[in-house]
């Protein structure tokens, strides 16, 4: 079994951030700062990025390290799934993004759907709560991310692109466009469709 150096380096950085959050003695703080610097250097080497770029990113993260929350909404119309084309990679995904701190999860999902696709939806069901690290999303992301998938019921609006999307459309499940695998996997759409067809299904997790 191969040792996962990237996961180990991420864990070291999380330990260092926790220590810097709660330690009070100056010697302990110095040790945690050293550990943090070592972890950033390791991550930079493993990812082929300059240490300064990663250090700048992690400098924004304060307090106890916890996963970020990514919400996605599955919307179906006449057997077709709503997808948006991402500006960043030119690939397609279920509408969604980071949950704002002031949003309830379902509110974040409905807002992201409206902002990215132009469609208004009513969130009707939780489909899944997934740990991104345990599934085939690519490329791998630094830090923990929980992906929350909801089923939405179309209530209004019309296809409208945003600053983050360049196209919007409904697609048959057997003719999906190239997916942004960092955001949506084919299995996510398949699972969402099963929930749309079978209301008695329970949400999945992890």
Secondary structure, 3 states (H helix, E strand, C coil): CCCCHHHHHHHHHHHHHHHHHHCCCHHHHHHHHHHHHHHHHHHHHHHCCCHHHHHHHHHCCCCCCCCEEEEEEEEEECCEEEEEEECCCCCEECCEEECCCCCCHHHHHHHHHHHHHCEEEEEEEEEEEEEHHHCCCCCCCCCCEEEEEEEEEEEEECCCCCCCEEEEEEEECCCCCCECCCCCCHHHHHHHHHHHHCCCCCCEEC
